[in-house]
Amino acid sequence: MTTLERTLAKALTEIVIRLDLSDDDAIASEATVEVLQPVINLLQDLPEQDRQALVELINQFAQEETDPERQLTAWEAPETLGLLT
């Protein structure tokens, strides 16, 4: 993986964590879906090999996470993003 790919995967993971853990008063559930749905659609168009590589990167980031709540959300990110089939 290139530095760019790792950075983009990390940024995507961070967005999922922040959206998932945000207070419902700050970001409505509907807004979260609105933000993530186009991303999910794009990711589903990736070849299986690329989706698997992204899952592996996200899992690496989850392992590195020290906050238990953020770590759990990171572990769930591949499913949230529709990467697991």
Secondary structure, DSSP 8 states (H G I E B T S, - for coil): --HHHHHHHHHHHHHHHHHHHS-TTTS-HHHHHHHHHHHHHHHHTS-HHHHHHHHHHHHHHHHH--SHHHHHHHHHHHHHTT---
